[in-house]
Amino acid sequence: ARVWMWAATYFLTIALSPPAHLTSCSLSLQPRATSTRMIGSFFSNLRDGIRKLQEIDYAGLEGLPGSFAREAGERALAGEVPVHSKDGKYDVATFAGGCFWGTELHFQRMPGVIATAVGYTQGEEDKPTYSDVCTGATGHTEGLQLIYDPKFVSYETLCRKLLSTINPTLRNRVGNDRGTQYRHGVYPHSDAQWQTAERVLKEAQAAYDRPIVTELKRATIFWPAENYHQRYLEKGGQSAAKDAAEKVRCYG
């Protein structure tokens, strides 16, 4: 509502306030090019205004102990692809498994996973928003970044968990979600993680007739999503308790 109110006000201002250099006589003779420029300026300002309203306040994202989103945002803004949490206690892992709401809840339930954050990764633009990524034009996929305690859960177990939640032979598709923004992937943060992920994917291939198309790429900057996406299914009433057995329902 704020966007359209702003747009209407701006448009009426232009419509009712002709340029100062034009007299009442010259208004009827105003070149068409001027009108075209005015319309172009209007839509440009409208686009910029909408974009500003959609910008993510990374400092205002949920933080530990409940969510990894704020720390993930801090690392992204610093241009970092972290291997460990800031306090050095935990390792970082990044995955993509289609709709990030469901992927997050699957991993929240795993013993040894300390905190999670949903967001956008493997794309070309900085500070992407949900609406940007939904166009499929930014190159990002919906992803999950988490911190975990390797004393309690191995990276191999995390990789196998991802594969258990998807059909890894379907390209750009998980369930009913289709598009490059829903492609699945494993994005290692270290050489050790890479070697493990490579082995897990190779071993998993034996269970499928069709080739596995899950991406295996080095982790890149992970941009956390808007606050309302963080822990979405947990906030909607689904259990995030460790080892919870209830089925994950991606749309609440």
Disulfide bonds with the S-S distance in Angstrom:
none
